[in-house]
Amino acid sequence: MTKYPESIQKIILLLRKFPGVGKKTAERYAFQMISWKKEDLELLSSLISGLKKNIALCSECGAIYEGSGCFFCNHTNRDRQLLCIISSPKDIFSLENTRLYNGLYHVMPGLISPIDGIGPDELNLQHLKDRIQKNKISEVILALDSTIEGDATSLYVKKEIETLGVFVSRLGLGMPMGSSLEYVDEGTLSRAFSSRSPL
């Protein structure tokens, strides 16, 4: 059986690391790149190689930023008594696009999933509790994925932080069961955010 050239094989293997990209899609992407202009390939290569150097994770909230510090932590006009807990830095941008939330964020380092080796100890809840107390948070909004892992994590986090005297709510109607915030449209997310309810 004839194999692709080694460089193409390596690109295909790397492309398959993307979620939802199977062998055929990776092959299509790799062969498409062969037809790109040299400048475009060089730009892509440069952006990818500089990703770890240029993009950082905020040590306070877990958001991504580039340049002089985290926009969400440093912005003075945000409501510092509201804290929204999400499971991915990307979810911050989905919520920002609804224009319904103007508080702080907290990205969980993972969702409870024994199969993936993620238990309560990996959630670093002490950091979350410290932030709640330091900022005198009045409401924590749990905006984790509507999945078994997301629900289990939400219930565990609620149990751990409700002793701090903080009101805990979660996204309401509009979030289909089994859904990830990443794939929910802005209209649905807006309705879910507006109708959040006590947990």
Beta strands, then each sheet from edge to edge (+ up, - down):
strand 1: 56-57
strand 2: 64-65
strand 3: 79-86
strand 4: 103-107
strand 5: 139-142
strand 6: 167-170
strand 7: 197-198
sheet 1: 1+ 2-
sheet 2: 4+ 3+ 5+ 6+ 7-
end
